[in-house]
């Protein structure tokens, strides 16, 4: 299963953080890092600003 889909299911409340970790096969610290990475991916790329304004 795609890790981003599992993380999205966790964020929407469909599964618990423990279930999320079990599905992905990672421990708590790894899961926290994955959640942070996914959050950072969603905030990038930054909004482009027109040049000269």
MMTF fields as JSON, N, C-alpha, C and O atoms, coordinates in Angstrom:
{
  "mmtfVersion": "1.0.0",
  "mmtfProducer": "UNKNOWN",
  "numBonds": 211,
  "numAtoms": 212,
  "numGroups": 53,
  "numChains": 1,
  "numModels": 1,
  "chainsPerModel": [1],
  "groupsPerChain": [53],
  "chainIdList": ["A"],
  "bondAtomList": [4, 2, 8, 6, 12, 10, 16, 14, 20, 18, 24, 22, 28, 26, 32, 30, 36, 34, 40, 38, 44, 42, 48, 46, 52, 50, 56, 54, 60, 58, 64, 62, 68, 66, 72, 70, 76, 74, 80, 78, 84, 82, 88, 86, 92, 90, 96, 94, 100, 98, 104, 102, 108, 106, 112, 110, 116, 114, 120, 118, 124, 122, 128, 126, 132, 130, 136, 134, 140, 138, 144, 142, 148, 146, 152, 150, 156, 154, 160, 158, 164, 162, 168, 166, 172, 170, 176, 174, 180, 178, 184, 182, 188, 186, 192, 190, 196, 194, 200, 198, 204, 202, 208, 206],
  "bondOrderList": [1, 1, 1, 1, 1, 1, 1, 1, 1, 1, 1, 1, 1, 1, 1, 1, 1, 1, 1, 1, 1, 1, 1, 1, 1, 1, 1, 1, 1, 1, 1, 1, 1, 1, 1, 1, 1, 1, 1, 1, 1, 1, 1, 1, 1, 1, 1, 1, 1, 1, 1, 1],
  "groupList": [{"groupName": "UNK", "atomNameList": ["N", "CA", "C", "O"], "elementList": ["N", "C", "C", "O"], "formalChargeList": [0, 0, 0, 0], "bondAtomList": [1, 0, 2, 1, 3, 2], "bondOrderList": [1, 1, 2], "singleLetterCode": "X", "chemCompType": "L-PEPTIDE LINKING"}],
  "groupTypeList": [0, 0, 0, 0, 0, 0, 0, 0, 0, 0, 0, 0, 0, 0, 0, 0, 0, 0, 0, 0, 0, 0, 0, 0, 0, 0, 0, 0, 0, 0, 0, 0, 0, 0, 0, 0, 0, 0, 0, 0, 0, 0, 0, 0, 0, 0, 0, 0, 0, 0, 0, 0, 0],
  "groupIdList": [1, 2, 3, 4, 5, 6, 7, 8, 9, 10, 11, 12, 13, 14, 15, 16, 17, 18, 19, 20, 21, 22, 23, 24, 25, 26, 27, 28, 29, 30, 31, 32, 33, 34, 35, 36, 37, 38, 39, 40, 41, 42, 43, 44, 45, 46, 47, 48, 49, 50, 51, 52, 53],
  "secStructList": [7, 7, 2, 2, 2, 2, 2, 2, 2, 2, 2, 6, 6, 1, 1, 7, 2, 2, 2, 2, 2, 2, 2, 2, 6, 7, 7, 2, 2, 2, 2, 2, 2, 2, 2, 2, 2, 2, 2, 2, 2, 2, 2, 7, 1, 7, 7, 7, 7, 7, 6, 6, 7],
  "xCoordList": [0.839, 0.0, 0.889, 1.95, 0.465, 1.201, 1.255, 0.217, 2.451, 2.591, 1.828, 1.3, 1.762, 1.043, -0.453, -1.117, -0.987, -2.405, -2.665, -3.695, -1.73, -1.857, -1.807, -2.613, -0.867, -0.735, -1.966, -2.427, -2.499, -3.716, -4.887, -5.703, -4.976, -6.039, -5.897, -6.894, -4.664, -4.426, -4.856, -5.544, -4.457, -4.782, -6.281, -6.786, -6.986, -8.45, -9.19, -10.407, -8.433, -9.03, -9.592, -10.31, -9.284, -9.788, -9.035, -9.591, -7.766, -6.95, -6.196, -6.015, -5.754, -4.977, -3.518, -3.084, -2.764, -1.331, -0.646, 0.289, -1.105, -0.526, -0.786, 0.113, -2.016, -2.348, -1.54, -1.085, -1.375, -0.59, 0.828, 1.358, 1.434, 2.787, 2.869, 3.828, 1.849, 1.838, 1.72, 2.412, 0.865, 0.678, 1.97, 2.363, 2.619, 3.854, 5.053, 6.092, 4.918, 6.017, 7.15, 8.32, 6.802, 7.821, 7.537, 6.414, 8.584, 8.45, 8.044, 8.004, 7.743, 7.196, 8.061, 7.545, 9.358, 10.234, 10.29, 10.27, 10.359, 10.357, 9.043, 9.025, 7.946, 6.635, 6.525, 5.978, 7.033, 6.996, 7.751, 7.306, 8.908, 9.684, 8.929, 8.93, 8.279, 7.508, 6.352, 6.082, 5.675, 4.565, 5.051, 4.393, 6.198, 6.768, 7.164, 6.922, 7.766, 8.164, 6.941, 6.964, 5.883, 4.67, 4.054, 3.556, 4.088, 3.559, 4.36, 3.798, 5.691, 6.547, 6.317, 6.354, 6.08, 5.812, 4.569, 4.532, 3.556, 2.289, 2.419, 1.659, 3.37, 3.521, 4.46, 4.599, 5.099, 5.991, 5.406, 4.653, 5.642, 6.503, 5.82, 4.593, 6.619, 6.037, 5.293, 5.593, 4.347, 3.583, 4.522, 5.313, 4.434, 5.315, 4.782, 3.575, 5.697, 5.339, 5.763, 6.855, 4.914, 5.301, 6.523, 6.659, 7.395, 8.619, 8.278, 7.511, 8.876, 8.682, 7.477, 7.081, 6.883, 5.745, 6.062, 5.212],
  "yCoordList": [-1.176, 0.0, 1.247, 1.255, 2.275, 3.529, 4.231, 4.434, 4.602, 5.18, 6.495, 6.786, 7.281, 8.551, 8.325, 9.122, 7.25, 6.935, 6.482, 6.818, 5.718, 5.266, 6.471, 6.58, 7.367, 8.566, 9.449, 10.025, 9.563, 10.349, 9.737, 10.464, 8.415, 7.735, 8.024, 8.231, 8.039, 8.371, 9.803, 10.06, 10.731, 12.148, 12.401, 13.305, 11.618, 11.78, 11.062, 11.185, 10.308, 9.643, 8.27, 7.716, 7.707, 6.375, 5.27, 4.206, 5.524, 4.547, 5.271, 6.488, 4.525, 5.112, 5.23, 4.659, 5.987, 6.128, 4.772, 4.472, 3.962, 2.624, 1.759, 1.069, 1.802, 1.035, 1.542, 0.759, 2.843, 3.442, 2.888, 2.489, 2.864, 2.335, 0.863, 0.417, 0.098, -1.331, -1.58, -2.443, -0.848, -1.014, -0.683, -1.385, 0.394, 0.819, -0.003, 0.007, -0.712, -1.53, -0.712, -1.052, 0.377, 1.232, 1.421, 1.231, 1.8, 2.089, 3.547, 4.331, 3.887, 5.206, 6.365, 7.31, 6.308, 7.413, 7.541, 8.651, 6.414, 6.448, 7.021, 7.8, 6.636, 7.115, 8.623, 9.308, 9.139, 10.587, 11.318, 12.357, 10.759, 11.372, 11.309, 12.276, 10.17, 10.037, 11.028, 11.641, 11.179, 12.131, 13.542, 14.306, 13.894, 15.218, 15.408, 16.47, 14.394, 14.485, 14.666, 15.476, 13.92, 14.039, 15.425, 15.995, 15.965, 17.31, 18.341, 19.265, 18.173, 19.102, 19.005, 20.017, 17.803, 17.616, 18.379, 18.97, 18.367, 19.016, 20.525, 21.194, 21.083, 22.532, 23.047, 24.258, 22.15, 22.529, 22.085, 21.111, 22.65, 23.815, 25.08, 25.169, 26.052, 27.308, 28.011, 27.822, 28.8, 29.552, 30.469, 31.201, 30.428, 31.27, 32.697, 32.925, 33.647, 35.041, 35.647, 35.366, 36.467, 37.099, 37.985, 38.655, 37.977, 38.769, 40.231, 40.558, 41.114, 42.547, 43.111, 44.247, 42.34, 42.931, 43.189, 43.684],
  "zCoordList": [0.0, 0.0, 0.0, 0.624, -0.685, -0.796, 0.559, 1.189, 1.013, 2.346, 2.484, 3.557, 1.44, 1.547, 1.747, 2.41, 1.181, 1.38, 2.813, 3.398, 3.376, 4.764, 5.696, 6.62, 5.455, 6.286, 6.148, 7.133, 4.947, 4.743, 5.508, 6.075, 5.528, 6.279, 7.771, 8.463, 8.267, 9.67, 9.956, 10.943, 9.105, 9.32, 9.26, 9.925, 8.477, 8.387, 9.514, 9.652, 10.32, 11.462, 11.18, 12.012, 10.024, 9.68, 10.403, 10.674, 10.717, 11.447, 12.548, 12.487, 13.557, 14.645, 14.24, 13.239, 15.044, 14.765, 14.894, 14.151, 15.827, 15.992, 14.753, 14.274, 14.241, 13.034, 11.837, 11.004, 11.771, 10.685, 10.702, 9.665, 11.874, 12.003, 11.656, 11.025, 12.074, 11.774, 10.279, 9.738, 9.617, 8.173, 7.428, 6.495, 7.855, 7.195, 7.639, 6.979, 8.748, 9.242, 9.823, 9.654, 10.514, 11.114, 12.6, 13.067, 13.328, 14.744, 14.935, 13.987, 16.188, 16.504, 16.019, 15.422, 16.263, 15.857, 14.332, 13.801, 13.635, 12.176, 11.669, 10.716, 12.306, 11.882, 12.056, 11.192, 13.151, 13.371, 12.268, 11.779, 11.88, 10.793, 9.471, 8.708, 9.194, 7.962, 7.927, 6.895, 9.054, 9.124, 8.862, 8.156, 9.425, 9.21, 7.746, 7.173, 7.142, 5.735, 4.838, 3.911, 5.109, 4.302, 4.449, 3.479, 5.663, 5.9, 5.119, 4.532, 5.118, 4.381, 2.877, 2.178, 2.377, 0.941, 0.52, -0.56, 1.368, 1.024, 1.0, 0.3, 1.752, 1.788, 0.691, 0.523, -0.049, -1.142, -2.455, -2.416, -3.591, -3.783, -3.292, -3.277, -2.894, -2.424, -3.546, -4.725, -3.175, -4.169, -4.941, -4.345, -6.262, -7.064, -7.063, -7.134, -6.983, -6.982, -8.313, -8.807, -8.887, -10.145, -9.94, -8.916, -10.916, -10.834, -11.094, -12.0, -10.264, -10.455, -9.738, -9.998, -8.838, -8.126, -6.686, -5.946]
}
